[in-house]
Every structure is written in structure tokens, then in C-alpha cells.
Amino acid sequence: MNKPYTTIIIDDEAPARAGLENLLKSFPETFQIIDFAQNVTEAKEKIILQNPDIIFLDIEMPKQNGFDLLMQLETIPIVVFCTAYDQYALEAFETNSIDYLVKPVKLDRIKKTVQKLKTFHKNKSSEDILNVLKEISSRKEIKKMTSITVKKNDKLIFIKLDDIAFFEADSNYTKISCESGIFLSTESISSLENKLPDNFLRIHRGIIINKDFVNDIQKYFNSRFVITLKDKKQSSITSGRSYNVAIKEWISV
């Protein structure tokens, strides 16, 4: 019997690391989790020190992303990307050296990764993989975040962006207002703004709305707007003056 693949999970979100760990524990004959990392610097050190067989790697992380990590490694392990974005040139990952999982990752999808590993032959060199990554980076594919992960008590909850009416800053955290209730994300609102797709718009220093939830917009004094949403509470939000131009561009006033 073959030994399980020594595995490092790399993701900047603790709930995502924990969720993936729980999924991989269902396959002890395939994966032996030896460590975790939450950023590129930490991951590079641990990969060089421990030389894992395989890494599960989030693409989008603060400061440096998953591609940046791989480009810093002399020897690249087997890579399984885990990300909330689904437009990173999927065809580039359809090789025996790279697999690609879209969050929220499901158990059935991990089963497919396990099956792929059973017939795996590492026939791609690190140089070949880096060439693929450089090609992907040069294409500047549009990022499309489809969901966000939050932790509530001991549960991981995956919220579809389509169900979110707006985000609201709360100190160093962000409140998520959606049809199923209010949730708290550990990400700052500025970090989220950089990741969200085009149907989300920042209208205030502390608020990002889902434009698909907008019911009506009224002009307000001091170059501001009052925006009413189609959520259950029919939330009414007043925009900030400094976001006047962005809102006008959107509604073409």
C-alpha cells in the first residue's frame, strides 16, 4: 500500500483551512496533513523545510497570492488550487500536475481529486508549471468571487454573493446582511471591495451594496443619495459625499 501524500493547507482564512482539513480527514489513506500556512512567506518557509508531496493552495491572499508563492519555489509540489474565484483560465489547470477546486469545496469534489491522484504521474517540471502560471498572470483574467465563508459558533457557513444585500464595516470586521440573517466576516471592508465582482458598489466609507438589490435611488442634500434596497428590511442607506462620482457613473445621472 502506498503512503499517503504529506500535505500542507495554505489559506489566509482560518475557517477555510479548518473546513478543508475536515474534508481531507475523510481520506486518511490519501492525505497526511502535516502543517498549515496563512500567507506566502509562512508557506514558503514550511514548504522548503518540510518538502510536502502536495499543497492545497488558495490563490487570493493579502499582499502576495498563490501564484507568487509558486514562482518563489525551486521545486514545486503537486498543487491543488482552492479559491472562491472561477475564472482563472480553468483549462490551464487541466493537467496531471495541477487540480483546481472552487469554494465552497464539497466532499464529492475532493473524491475526484483523490481519483485523479491514483493515476497521477508527475510528468511536468517546475519550469513547465511556472510557464503556465506566467501565462495565466499575463492574461489578467477577470476575477469572479462567487461566495464568502464565515464562521458561526462551530460551523462554517458559505454565503452566496447573490444572496447578500450589503456589507457594512464594524470596527476591524464586516457585517454581512443577507436574506438569511446577519453574519460577521473577519475581513475588512476594503479587502472585500478588492475581491467583489462588479455588481457590488462601495457607496460609503463603511458600506458596499449589491446593485442587484437596489429598489430605488433618491437625491439627497450635499451631493448624496438615499438608496433603498429590496431586502426583507427594505434597508435605506445614505451614501457618502466622496462616493458621489462613482454612484453617478453607475446610474448615469
N, C-alpha and C positions, 0 to 999 in steps of 0.2 A: 504493500500500500504506500502511495506517495505521501510525503509530508505535506501538511497544509502550508499555504503561502503566508509567509510573515508579512504583516500588513500594518501600514500607518494610515490613519484617517486625518486629513488636513482640511479644516474648515474654520472660518473665523467665528461662526455662531455655535455656541455650546449646545443648544437644543438640536441642531443639525448633526453635530458629532455624536451626541447621545442616541439620536434616532437611528443613524446609520450603524452604530455599534450594535444596537439591539437587533437590527436586521441581519447583520453578518454573523451574529452569535447563533443564528439558526442553521449555519453551515460550518460547524467546528471542524469538519474533515477538510474544508477548503480554505478557511481563513483563520489565521492565528494573529489576533490583534496585539501588536507589541508596543504601540505608542500612539499619541495624538499630537497635533500641532495646530496652532490657531493663526499663524501668519507665515509668510515666506521665509523670513530669517530663521525662525524656530524650526520650520520644516526642513530647510537645507541642512542645518546642523544635525538634526536627527537622522536624516537620510544618509548623510556621509558617515555618521558614527555607527548606525545600525544596519545599513545596507538591506533594506526590506525587499522582498520579492515583488510586492505590489503596493501602490498607493492609491487611495481614493481621494481625489483632489477637487476642491471647489475652485471654479475659475475666478469668480469675482471676490476679491478680498481687498481690504484697505491698503493703500499705498502701492503694493505690488500684487499682481494677480498670479493665477496658476501657471500661465504661460511664462511669466517672468521667472518663476521658480525653475521650471524645466530647462530654460535657457542658461541657468547658472550651474547646472549639474553636468559633470563629466560623463557619468554613467546614469542613464535614465531607467528606473524600474518599469515594470508593467504599470500602465496608467489607466485608471477608470475615473473619468471626469464626473463630478456630481455638481449640478448647478441648476439655478432657477431659470436660466436663460435657454431658449430653444432655437436660436438662430446663429449658432457658432459653426456654420458650414458643416453640417452633420456628415456629409459624405467623406470629409477628411478623417473622421474618426472610425470609419468602417474598415478597419484593418485588424490584423491579428495582434497588433501591439497596443491598440487603444480602444477602450469602450467608453460609452457616453450615456449617462443617466440624467434625466430631467427631474428636478424636485417638484413635488414631493415623491421621493423614491418609494416604490412599493415592493413587497416581498416577491411577487411574481416576476418583476423586472430583475431583481438580484438573481433569481433562479436562472434566467437567461445568461447572465454574466458567468455564473458557475458552469453552465453547459459549454459556453464559449471557451472557458479556461481548460476544460477537459481535452479539447482538441488544439490547444494553444501551442504554437511553435514560435519562439522569439526570432523571427527572421528579419526584423528591422533593426538597424543600428541606431545608436543615439543620434548620429548625424542625420539619418533619414527622418527621424521623428522631429528634430529641430527644424528641418526644412519645411515639413508640413505645418508646424506651428508658425513659422515666419510667414508662410503663405496665407494662413488664416488671419494673422495680425494685419497683413497688408491689405486684405480685403475690407477691413473695417466694417464687419457685418453689424447690422442693426441689432442692438440688444433688446430682448423681449422678456421681461420678467413676467412670470405667469402666476406666482403665488408668493406668500410670505409665511415664514414659520415663527410661531410664538409658543411660549411655554406657559401653561396654566396649571398650577399645582404640580402634579407629577406627570401631566400629559403634554405631549407635543401636538399642537393644533396647526393644521395647514389651511390658510385662508386664501381663497382665490381672489385675485385683484378685482375681478369683475363684480365681486360682492361688497367691495369696500367703497363707502360714500366719501369719506375724507380721513386724512391723517392730521393729528393735532399735537404739537410739541408739548411735552410735560417734563420740565427740567431736562435731564440727560436722556430721557426716554421719549417714546412717541405713542400716543393713544391711537388706536385703530378703531374707527367707527364703521361697523358693517351691519348687515341685516340680522345677523345672529347675536349681536351684542357689542360690547366694548372690550378690546383686548389691549395689552401693553407690549410694545416691542422694545428691545434693548438698543435698537439702532436709533441714531439721531435723525431728525427730520431732514437735515442737509445730506446725510449719507443716503437716505431713501430717495431724495429728489434726484440724485445722480443715477439711480438704478431704474426708476419707474418709467414705463412707456409713455408715449405722447398724449394719451387720453387723461393723464394726470397733470394738474397745473398748480403751481405754488401761487397763491393769491394774497398771502400774508406771511410775515416772518415766521409765524408758527403754524401755518395751515396749508395743506395741499389737498385740493379737491379732485374727485373723479368727475371729469366733464360730462360723462355719460349719465350722471345722477342729477345734473342741473335741470331744474324746472323753469326758473325764470331769473332774470337779472334786472335790477333797477339801479339807476344812477343815484349816487348819494353825494353829500357835500364834501368839499376838499378833495375832489378828484378820486373819490372812492366809489365802490359799488356794493350793493347788498345782493347776495346770491342765495337763492332758496333752492334746497335740494329735494329730491324725490325719495328720500329715505323715510323710514317709519315716523321719525320725529319731525319731518319736514324742516330740517335744520336750516336756520337763517344765519349766514356768515357775512360779516363786513370785511371787505378787502383792505389791505394796507395801501397807503398812497404810493409807496415806491414800486408797487406791482401794477400800477395803472397802465403802463405801456404794454406789458405782457398780456393783460386782460383785453385791452383794446385790439391788439393784434389778433387775439383769438376770436372775439365777437365782431370784429370789423366795424366798430362804431365810427 
